[in-house]
Amino acid sequence: MQDHFDVVIVGGAVVGSAAAYFLAVQAASGASVLVLERDPSYSECATTRSLASIRHQFSTPENIRMSMFGTTFLRQAEQRLAVDGQVPAIGLREPGYLFLATAGGRAVLQANHRVQRAEGADVVLLAADELRARFPWLASDDLAAGSLGLSGEGWLDAHALMHGLRRKASSLGVSYRHAQAAGLQRQGRRIEAVLLADGSRVRCGHVINAAGTGATALARTAGITLPVQSRKRCVFHFGSPAQLPGCPLVIDPSGLYFRPEGAGFLCGIAPPEHEDPESHDFDVPLQWWEDRLWPVLARRVPGFEAARLLSAWAGHYDVNTLDHNTILGAHPEVENLLFANGFSGHGLQQAPAVGRALAELVLDGSYRSLDLSALGWQRVLEGRPLRELNVV
């Protein structure tokens, strides 16, 4: 078995496989790439258990740019990821995101809107009367404004995207190995090898840490403190006789979200900080449906008064506790170890842009397409947050 690769990627879900894909399409480089994935079923990874959505409505320009490229990539996914005539059924739908605000939140909504429009996002601000006219099923008496994505925002089949990236990367020569990365062997400013749980080692030119909620422990083996924690998030699937024509993914001022899914709906809400410890279990607090979700849903959409819970599941965000933005690129003390961690729930939609960026860092030594240097380690080491205000 080959024990040396130019690039070893730890984590083969959507971010790791996106990096593998973009490295592979640079065929002239001839780089050998290995992806290590501890669970090839992907049954518990964030990609599989995500809400599978994409939006451009962020407050940070870099996030907007990454997700806009994500939409472009998804629209071309069938062409880009076809293998032997088979194409992944990405199923991209673009009904938009709708962020709602009361009078107290209108100024933030407007400020975010200016940033989004400056970056070219196709979004519109709606006053309360415009909300009522466009979405008559929405209770808007307490609302002052809403921000609606007109194109480029919506949801998709996350599992299909992940497997499409993996299959295409494999067809282009990337190796995938079912293995657990137990640590990194560091010598001075370089990682010499990735140590595996079975006692073997894989020597490497570059390492990409795309290990999701396992990234912090992996970084620690190289003497690096990564401010990323695993935080549990739950998605609730409910049925309702309510008819909501043109329903986008709605973000209530309370933080609760909901969107259509087949004949039903999905919803959820992030817990308050004091109820949001680091977590690795998949237990769902079902009492949230009665206590926190259904009352808000019924107030916002009167037709949801007859909603009933059908199912629920839990997953985990790899949360950057500094500022909820990803940490991307090399740590200044270890030149060949690249990080792509702390997406805080945005990894799926940002994976194409991040995968491309990582390939550029490996092959060119710098960003070529999007300058994402603001998301690097420097702000972390200086304790200088680049805060994302639109965290769902």
C-alpha positions in Angstrom: 0.0 0.0 0.0 1.3 3.4 -1.0 2.7 5.2 2.1 3.6 8.7 0.6 1.3 11.2 -1.0 1.7 14.8 -2.0 -1.5 15.8 -0.2 -3.2 13.9 2.6 -6.7 15.2 3.4 -8.1 14.1 6.8 -11.9 14.0 6.4 -13.8 12.9 3.3 -17.1 14.6 3.7 -18.2 17.6 1.5 -15.3 19.9 2.4 -12.5 17.3 2.1 -14.0 15.8 -1.1 -14.3 19.3 -2.6 -10.6 19.9 -1.9 -9.8 16.5 -3.5 -11.9 17.3 -6.5 -10.3 20.7 -7.2 -6.8 19.2 -6.6 -7.7 16.5 -9.1 -9.0 18.7 -11.8 -5.6 20.5 -11.9 -4.4 17.5 -13.9 -1.2 19.2 -15.0 0.0 19.2 -11.4 0.2 15.5 -11.2 -0.2 15.6 -7.4 -1.0 12.4 -5.6 -3.9 12.9 -3.2 -5.1 10.6 -0.4 -8.4 11.2 1.5 -8.7 9.5 4.9 -12.3 9.0 6.1 -13.0 7.2 9.3 -16.7 6.5 8.4 -17.3 5.9 4.7 -21.1 5.5 5.4 -21.1 9.2 6.4 -24.0 8.4 8.7 -23.1 10.9 11.4 -21.2 13.6 9.5 -22.4 17.2 9.4 -23.0 17.0 5.6 -25.5 14.2 5.9 -27.4 15.7 8.9 -27.5 19.3 7.7 -30.4 21.3 6.5 -28.8 21.2 3.1 -29.3 24.9 2.3 -27.4 27.7 0.6 -27.7 31.4 1.0 -26.0 34.6 0.1 -27.4 36.7 3.0 -24.4 37.0 5.3 -22.9 40.0 6.9 -19.3 39.1 6.0 -18.2 39.8 2.4 -16.0 36.6 2.3 -19.0 34.5 3.2 -21.2 36.1 0.6 -18.5 35.5 -2.1 -18.0 31.9 -1.1 -21.7 31.1 -1.2 -22.2 32.9 -4.5 -19.5 30.7 -6.0 -21.2 27.7 -4.3 -24.4 28.5 -6.2 -22.5 28.8 -9.5 -20.9 25.4 -8.8 -24.2 23.8 -7.9 -25.9 25.1 -11.1 -23.1 23.4 -13.1 -22.7 20.3 -10.9 -24.2 17.8 -13.3 -21.7 18.9 -16.0 -18.8 19.2 -13.6 -19.3 15.9 -11.7 -20.5 13.6 -14.4 -18.7 10.2 -14.5 -19.2 7.8 -17.4 -22.4 9.6 -18.3 -23.9 9.4 -14.8 -24.7 12.7 -13.1 -25.5 13.3 -9.4 -29.0 14.4 -8.7 -28.2 17.5 -6.8 -31.8 18.8 -6.9 -31.0 22.4 -6.4 -34.1 24.5 -5.7 -33.9 28.3 -5.4 -37.0 29.6 -3.5 -34.7 32.0 -1.5 -34.2 32.8 2.1 -36.4 35.3 3.9 -34.9 37.0 7.0 -37.6 38.8 9.1 -37.0 41.7 11.4 -39.0 43.7 14.0 -38.4 47.4 14.4 -35.5 46.6 16.7 -33.7 44.5 14.1 -34.4 46.6 11.0 -31.1 48.5 11.2 -29.0 45.3 11.2 -31.1 43.9 8.3 -30.5 47.1 6.3 -26.8 47.2 7.1 -26.4 43.5 6.0 -28.4 44.2 2.9 -26.0 47.0 1.8 -23.1 44.6 2.2 -24.9 41.9 0.2 -25.9 44.2 -2.6 -22.3 45.6 -2.8 -21.2 42.0 -3.4 -23.7 41.4 -6.1 -26.3 39.3 -4.2 -29.7 39.2 -5.7 -31.7 40.3 -2.6 -34.5 42.8 -1.9 -35.7 44.5 1.2 -39.4 44.3 1.8 -41.4 46.6 4.0 -44.2 45.1 6.2 -46.9 45.8 3.7 -44.9 44.2 0.9 -44.4 41.1 3.1 -48.1 40.9 3.5 -48.8 41.2 -0.2 -46.1 38.7 -1.2 -46.7 36.1 1.6 -50.3 36.5 2.7 -50.0 33.3 4.8 -47.4 35.1 7.1 -48.5 36.9 10.2 -46.6 40.2 9.9 -48.2 42.6 12.4 -45.1 42.7 14.5 -42.7 42.9 11.5 -40.9 46.0 10.2 -39.0 44.5 7.3 -37.8 41.4 5.5 -34.9 40.5 3.3 -35.6 38.1 0.5 -33.2 36.3 -1.8 -34.6 36.4 -5.3 -32.2 33.9 -6.8 -29.2 31.8 -5.9 -30.6 30.7 -2.5 -32.4 27.6 -1.5 -31.7 24.0 -0.8 -30.3 20.8 -2.3 -29.5 17.1 -1.8 -26.4 17.3 0.3 -25.7 13.6 0.2 -25.8 13.7 -3.6 -23.4 16.6 -3.7 -20.9 14.9 -1.3 -21.0 11.6 -3.1 -20.8 13.3 -6.5 -17.6 15.1 -5.5 -16.1 11.9 -4.1 -17.0 9.9 -7.1 -15.6 12.5 -9.5 -12.4 12.9 -7.5 -11.9 9.2 -7.4 -12.4 9.0 -11.2 -9.6 11.6 -11.6 -7.1 9.5 -9.6 -7.7 10.6 -5.9 -7.3 7.7 -3.5 -9.8 7.2 -0.6 -8.9 5.1 2.4 -11.1 3.9 5.2 -8.9 4.9 8.1 -8.8 6.9 11.3 -6.2 9.7 11.6 -4.8 9.4 15.1 -2.3 12.2 15.0 0.2 14.3 13.1 3.9 13.8 13.2 5.5 17.2 13.4 9.2 18.1 12.8 9.8 21.7 13.3 7.7 23.8 10.9 6.5 20.8 8.9 4.2 17.8 9.2 6.2 14.7 8.2 3.4 12.1 8.3 -0.1 11.4 9.4 -0.3 8.6 12.0 -3.2 6.2 11.7 -5.1 4.4 14.4 -3.8 1.0 13.2 -0.3 2.1 13.9 0.8 2.8 10.4 1.8 6.2 9.0 1.4 8.0 5.7 4.2 10.4 4.7 3.0 13.7 3.1 3.9 16.9 1.3 0.8 18.7 2.6 -1.9 17.9 5.1 -5.4 19.4 4.9 -7.4 19.2 8.2 -11.0 18.8 7.1 -11.9 16.6 10.0 -15.1 18.6 11.1 -15.8 18.1 14.8 -12.6 16.0 15.0 -10.4 18.8 13.8 -9.5 20.2 17.2 -8.1 16.9 18.5 -6.1 16.4 15.3 -4.6 19.9 15.5 -3.7 19.3 19.1 -1.4 16.5 18.1 0.7 19.0 16.1 0.8 21.4 19.1 -1.9 23.8 17.7 -4.9 25.0 19.7 -7.9 25.2 17.4 -10.9 27.2 18.8 -13.5 24.8 17.4 -16.1 22.9 19.4 -18.7 20.4 18.5 -22.2 21.9 19.1 -25.4 19.9 18.7 -28.1 21.2 16.3 -31.5 19.5 15.8 -33.9 19.5 12.8 -37.6 18.8 13.3 -39.8 17.5 10.5 -43.5 18.3 10.8 -46.7 18.0 8.8 -49.4 20.6 8.4 -52.4 21.1 6.2 -51.3 24.7 5.7 -50.7 25.8 2.1 -47.8 28.2 1.7 -47.3 29.1 -2.0 -43.9 30.4 -2.8 -42.5 29.6 0.7 -38.8 30.3 1.0 -36.6 29.3 3.9 -37.9 31.7 6.6 -35.8 33.0 9.5 -38.0 34.4 12.2 -36.8 37.2 14.5 -36.7 34.7 17.3 -34.0 32.7 15.4 -36.4 29.9 14.5 -36.3 28.8 10.8 -38.6 26.7 8.7 -38.8 25.6 5.1 -40.8 23.2 2.9 -39.6 19.6 2.5 -41.8 17.4 0.3 -45.3 17.4 1.7 -44.1 18.7 5.0 -41.7 21.2 6.6 -38.4 21.3 8.4 -37.7 23.6 11.3 -35.2 24.3 14.1 -33.6 26.8 16.4 -30.2 27.2 17.9 -30.2 27.0 21.7 -29.1 30.0 23.8 -25.4 30.1 24.6 -25.9 28.9 28.2 -27.7 25.8 26.9 -25.2 25.1 24.2 -22.2 23.1 25.6 -19.8 21.0 23.6 -21.7 17.9 22.6 -21.0 14.7 20.8 -24.3 12.8 21.3 -27.2 12.6 18.9 -30.1 12.8 21.5 -32.9 15.1 20.3 -34.7 17.2 23.0 -38.2 16.3 21.7 -39.8 18.6 24.3 -38.5 21.5 22.2 -41.3 20.9 19.7 -44.0 21.7 22.3 -42.1 24.3 24.3 -40.1 26.3 21.8 -41.0 25.5 18.2 -44.7 24.9 17.7 -45.8 28.1 19.6 -43.6 30.3 17.5 -44.5 28.5 14.3 -48.3 28.9 15.0 -47.9 32.6 15.8 -45.9 33.3 12.6 -48.0 31.1 10.3 -51.6 30.7 11.6 -52.0 27.6 9.4 -49.3 25.9 11.5 -51.6 25.7 14.5 -52.5 22.2 13.3 -48.9 21.2 12.8 -47.8 17.8 14.1 -44.3 16.5 14.6 -43.3 13.6 12.3 -39.6 13.0 13.1 -36.4 14.7 14.2 -32.7 14.2 14.1 -29.5 15.7 15.6 -26.2 16.6 14.0 -23.2 18.7 15.0 -21.7 22.0 13.8 -18.0 22.5 14.1 -18.4 25.9 15.7 -15.6 28.5 15.7 -16.0 29.9 19.2 -14.1 33.1 18.3 -16.4 34.5 15.5 -18.4 31.7 13.8 -16.4 32.0 10.6 -14.2 29.3 9.2 -10.4 29.2 9.9 -8.8 28.7 6.5 -5.2 28.2 5.5 -1.9 27.4 7.1 -1.0 28.1 10.7 2.1 30.4 10.7 4.1 27.8 12.8 3.4 24.9 10.4 3.8 25.7 6.8 2.4 22.5 5.2 -0.7 22.0 7.4 -3.8 23.6 6.0 -7.0 24.1 8.0 -10.6 24.3 6.8 -12.5 24.2 10.1 -15.0 26.0 12.2 -17.7 26.5 9.5 -20.4 26.9 12.2 -23.0 25.4 10.0 -21.9 26.9 6.7 -19.6 24.2 5.4 -21.9 22.6 2.8 -22.6 25.8 0.9 -19.0 27.0 1.2 -17.4 23.7 0.3 -16.9 24.4 -3.4 -15.2 27.8 -2.8 -13.1 26.4 0.1 -12.1 23.3 -1.9 -10.9 25.5 -4.7 -9.1 27.8 -2.3 -7.3 24.9 -0.6 -6.2 23.5 -4.0 -4.8 27.0 -4.9 -2.9 27.2 -1.6 -1.3 23.7 -2.2 -0.5 24.1 -5.9 0.1 27.9 -6.2 1.0 28.9 -2.7 -1.6 31.7 -2.6 -5.3 32.4 -3.4 -6.0 33.0 -7.1 -9.8 33.1 -7.4 -11.1 34.6 -4.2 -8.9 36.4 -1.6 -9.9 34.6 1.6 -6.9 35.7 3.6 -9.2 37.5 6.1 -10.4 34.0 7.2 -6.8 32.9 8.1 -5.1 32.2 11.4 -3.9 35.8 12.0 -7.2 37.1 13.4 -7.4 34.0 15.7 -3.9 34.4 17.1 -4.5 38.2 17.6 -8.0 37.6 19.2 -9.5 39.8 16.6 -12.9 38.4 15.6 -14.3 38.7 12.1 -17.8 38.3 13.3 -20.6 36.9 11.2 -23.9 38.4 12.3 -26.2 36.2 10.2 -25.8 32.8 12.0 -28.8 30.5 11.7 
